[in-house]
Amino acid sequence: MKALVVGTGLGGLATALQLAHQGWEVEMVEKHSTAGGRLNRLERNGFVFDVGPSFFSMSYEFRSFFEKLELPLPFSIEPLDPLYAVFFDHRPEPLLIWRDRNKLTNSFAAIEPDFSRKLNDFLHTSRQIFEDTEWRIVKRNFDSIADYLKALSSVPLKHLPKLLCSMWTHLERHFESEEAKAVFSLVSFFLGAPPFRTPAVYALLNYVELQHDGYWNVRGGMYRIVEAMVDLLQQKGVALHFDREIVAAEAHNGRLQALVDHQGHRWSADVFVINGDAAAFRGLVFKRHRYRQQTLDRMQWTLAPFTMYLGVRGRIQVLQQHNYFLGTDFRNYAKRLFQNRQLPAQPYYYVNVSSKNNPDCAPPNCENLFVLCPVPDLRYKSDWSDAQQFADLILDDLSRRCDFPIRKQLLTCTVYTPKDWEQQFNLYRGSGLGLGHGLMQVGALRPANYDEQLKNVFYVGASTVPGTGLPMVLISSQLVLQRIESYARSL
Ligand SMILES: Cc1cc2nc3c(=O)[nH]c(=O)nc-3n(C[C@H](O)[C@H](O)[C@H](O)COP(=O)(O)OP(=O)(O)OC[C@H]3O[C@@H](n4cnc5c(N)ncnc54)[C@H](O)[C@@H]3O)c2cc1C
C-alpha cells in the first residue's frame, strides 16, 4: 500500500515515519523548500534561528512516540531551570519562573502572600484536570458528536465549572497579585488566545509546565527534531519532494485518485494524509461548501505571529532562553488586541535566545534573538506596509528594558509579518497556531482527522484533533494512524 503525505510539518513527518515503520510505501510532497513546516530554521550571517516553535514541552510524548518505533529519542534534550523570565514594565528586575519550588516561592515572596500554599492548591486542581482528561478526551478519536458527549460525561463533574469559566477567572480564585495571575495565564498563549477567552480547563498546562515535565532545551536548536526525523525517513526509503504545492484533487466513487500540484503533476496513492490546515485544505483544495472562504472566515482562528530574527553582537546578560515582556494592564491589552483587533501601541512580546544554551546557534560573543509578538490575523489587518515601524517599536522597547543598545549591535535582522507566514506555510489568514480552541472547536467539533466524503483521505496537524502545539501534533499523528489502520483493515 502506498501513502502520500501532503506537508512535512511535524504532523506529516510523524505520520510518515509510523507508516514507513509499518511497511507502507510513503512519499511526501511539500510546498516549502525545506522540511518542518512551522518548525523550521533560518540561517543568516552565521546565526541560526528557530523560525516558529521554541518551547519544547511534554518530552514524554516524544519519548513514547519513538519508543513505539523501537527507537531512542533521536535528538538530545536537557531540562531548563529557570523555565523562563517575565519582565513587567513596572518592575526593575525580571521575575524568574523556576521549576525548583523553593526558588519559585522566593521569586514571589514579596509579591503574593502565602504563595506556596496557593500554588499547591492551584496545581493540585490543574493536575486533576490533566489526569481526568488525558486519556478520556485528548488522546482519543471520536466517531460522532454523541461519542464525544459520552466521553465528556465520563469526566468528573467537578471540572464542569472550569469548562464554563475563563482561565483568568479561575486564576483570580487562586491568586491576588496581578503578577501571579499574568504569569500563570501565559500558557493560554500556547493556544493562541488570551486567558480571558480561554476555558479554565486549560490550566492543566500549568501542571505540565511547573510540575509534570517543565521545558527542555533541544541541544543545537529545535530544528534538530526535524533533521533527525528526515534522516530516519530517508533511511526507510521515504522520498520527500519540495517546492510542490497541491492545488487540486481528482476523485472518483468516494475515493481520491490523485492530487495535482501547481505544475500540473499528478500524485497518486492508496491513502492520502493531509498535513496542510485541516479546515483550509478542505475549502481551498477540495472546494467543500462547508469550508468555503466565508465560513472559514467566520471560524475562530488563533492570533497571527509578527516575528523578528535578530543577530546581535555582545551578550545580553539579563535575558534567559525564554523571556516574556509584559506591560501593566494585561486586561486592556488583550481586549484591544483580541476584541478591537488593533496593533498595540506598547506591544507585549516573547523573546527567545537559544544561543544562551546552544553556542553553535550564534558566532562567538554574539546572541540570536527571536522575537514573537501575537497580532491580529490578515482578516483584520492585511496591509503590513508599516512592518518596519512596528519592528522599531519593539526594538526600542526591548533595548530600553534590557539596557542594551540592540539596534547599534545588530548584525542581521529578518522580519516575518503574518503575510510571510501565510505565504510560506499556507497558514490560513496568517493565523499562527491554526484553528482556535474554544469549546465549539475542540473534540468532535474540530475538523475531523478523516474526510467526510473521501474514504481514503485523512488529516493530521494543528487544526484537526486534538489541537495545536508540537506535543498535540505528535498525538494527532498517532490518532490518525489509528484511522488509517482501521481503513486498511476494512479493505
Ligand atoms: C511563531 C510560532 C511559535 C510557536 N511556538 C510554539 C512553541 O514554542 N511550542 C510548541 O509546541 N508549538 C509552538 N507553535 C505551534 C507549532 O508550531 C504548531 O502547532 C506545529 O508546528 C504544527 O505542525 P503541523 O504539522 O500541524 O503543521 P505545519 O508545521 O504548518 O506543517 C504543515 C506543512 O504543510 C505544508 N502545506 C500546507 N499546504 C500545502 C499544500 N497545499 N501543498 C503542499 N504542502 C502544503 C506547509 O508548507 C507546511 O510545511 C508555534 C507556532 C508558531 C507559528
Ligand as a Chemical Component Dictionary entry (heavy atoms), coordinates in Angstrom:
data_LIG
# 
_chem_comp.id                   LIG 
_chem_comp.type                 NON-POLYMER 
_chem_comp.pdbx_formal_charge   0 
_chem_comp.three_letter_code    LIG 
# 
loop_
_chem_comp_atom.comp_id 
_chem_comp_atom.atom_id 
_chem_comp_atom.alt_atom_id 
_chem_comp_atom.type_symbol 
_chem_comp_atom.charge 
_chem_comp_atom.model_Cartn_x 
_chem_comp_atom.model_Cartn_y 
_chem_comp_atom.model_Cartn_z 
_chem_comp_atom.pdbx_ordinal 
LIG C1  C1  C 0 5.537  31.627 15.713 1  
LIG C2  C2  C 0 5.096  30.305 16.278 2  
LIG C3  C3  C 0 5.575  29.893 17.500 3  
LIG C4  C4  C 0 5.184  28.668 18.030 4  
LIG N1  N1  N 0 5.726  28.260 19.219 5  
LIG C5  C5  C 0 5.478  27.023 19.672 6  
LIG C6  C6  C 0 6.204  26.514 20.785 7  
LIG O1  O1  O 0 7.042  27.217 21.353 8  
LIG N2  N2  N 0 5.959  25.240 21.189 9  
LIG C7  C7  C 0 5.043  24.445 20.545 10 
LIG O2  O2  O 0 4.854  23.287 20.959 11 
LIG N3  N3  N 0 4.348  24.904 19.467 12 
LIG C8  C8  C 0 4.553  26.156 19.015 13 
LIG N4  N4  N 0 3.913  26.618 17.895 14 
LIG C9  C9  C 0 2.887  25.772 17.274 15 
LIG C10 C10 C 0 3.510  24.692 16.396 16 
LIG O3  O3  O 0 4.435  25.290 15.532 17 
LIG C11 C11 C 0 2.449  24.015 15.564 18 
LIG O4  O4  O 0 1.361  23.580 16.360 19 
LIG C12 C12 C 0 3.023  22.812 14.830 20 
LIG O5  O5  O 0 4.324  23.057 14.335 21 
LIG C13 C13 C 0 2.091  22.486 13.690 22 
LIG O6  O6  O 0 2.578  21.398 12.972 23 
LIG P1  P1  P 0 1.727  20.814 11.771 24 
LIG O7  O7  O 0 2.421  19.592 11.308 25 
LIG O8  O8  O 0 0.311  20.714 12.129 26 
LIG O9  O9  O 0 1.710  21.964 10.651 27 
LIG P2  P2  P 0 2.824  22.802 9.870  28 
LIG O10 O10 O 0 4.059  22.944 10.640 29 
LIG O11 O11 O 0 2.151  24.054 9.437  30 
LIG O12 O12 O 0 3.127  21.893 8.583  31 
LIG C14 C14 C 0 2.236  21.806 7.510  32 
LIG C15 C15 C 0 3.067  21.720 6.242  33 
LIG O13 O13 O 0 2.181  21.525 5.140  34 
LIG C16 C16 C 0 2.640  22.309 4.046  35 
LIG N5  N5  N 0 1.490  22.559 3.182  36 
LIG C17 C17 C 0 0.353  23.226 3.503  37 
LIG N6  N6  N 0 -0.497 23.237 2.445  38 
LIG C18 C18 C 0 0.129  22.564 1.440  39 
LIG C19 C19 C 0 -0.232 22.258 0.091  40 
LIG N7  N7  N 0 -1.401 22.655 -0.435 41 
LIG N8  N8  N 0 0.658  21.566 -0.673 42 
LIG C20 C20 C 0 1.859  21.159 -0.145 43 
LIG N9  N9  N 0 2.258  21.432 1.133  44 
LIG C21 C21 C 0 1.389  22.132 1.903  45 
LIG C22 C22 C 0 3.161  23.580 4.707  46 
LIG O14 O14 O 0 4.068  24.282 3.875  47 
LIG C23 C23 C 0 3.828  23.017 5.961  48 
LIG O15 O15 O 0 5.183  22.706 5.723  49 
LIG C24 C24 C 0 4.276  27.845 17.324 50 
LIG C25 C25 C 0 3.778  28.270 16.092 51 
LIG C26 C26 C 0 4.189  29.488 15.565 52 
LIG C27 C27 C 0 3.684  29.929 14.217 53 
# 
loop_
_chem_comp_bond.comp_id 
_chem_comp_bond.atom_id_1 
_chem_comp_bond.atom_id_2 
_chem_comp_bond.value_order 
_chem_comp_bond.pdbx_ordinal 
LIG C1  C2  SING 1  
LIG C2  C3  SING 2  
LIG C2  C26 DOUB 3  
LIG C3  C4  DOUB 4  
LIG C4  N1  SING 5  
LIG C4  C24 SING 6  
LIG N1  C5  DOUB 7  
LIG C5  C6  SING 8  
LIG C5  C8  SING 9  
LIG C6  O1  DOUB 10 
LIG C6  N2  SING 11 
LIG N2  C7  SING 12 
LIG C7  O2  DOUB 13 
LIG C7  N3  SING 14 
LIG N3  C8  DOUB 15 
LIG C8  N4  SING 16 
LIG N4  C9  SING 17 
LIG N4  C24 SING 18 
LIG C9  C10 SING 19 
LIG C10 O3  SING 20 
LIG C10 C11 SING 21 
LIG C11 O4  SING 22 
LIG C11 C12 SING 23 
LIG C12 O5  SING 24 
LIG C12 C13 SING 25 
LIG C13 O6  SING 26 
LIG O6  P1  SING 27 
LIG P1  O7  DOUB 28 
LIG P1  O8  SING 29 
LIG P1  O9  SING 30 
LIG O9  P2  SING 31 
LIG P2  O10 DOUB 32 
LIG P2  O11 SING 33 
LIG P2  O12 SING 34 
LIG O12 C14 SING 35 
LIG C14 C15 SING 36 
LIG C15 O13 SING 37 
LIG C15 C23 SING 38 
LIG O13 C16 SING 39 
LIG C16 N5  SING 40 
LIG C16 C22 SING 41 
LIG N5  C17 SING 42 
LIG N5  C21 SING 43 
LIG C17 N6  DOUB 44 
LIG N6  C18 SING 45 
LIG C18 C19 SING 46 
LIG C18 C21 DOUB 47 
LIG C19 N7  SING 48 
LIG C19 N8  DOUB 49 
LIG N8  C20 SING 50 
LIG C20 N9  DOUB 51 
LIG N9  C21 SING 52 
LIG C22 O14 SING 53 
LIG C22 C23 SING 54 
LIG C23 O15 SING 55 
LIG C24 C25 DOUB 56 
LIG C25 C26 SING 57 
LIG C26 C27 SING 58 
# 
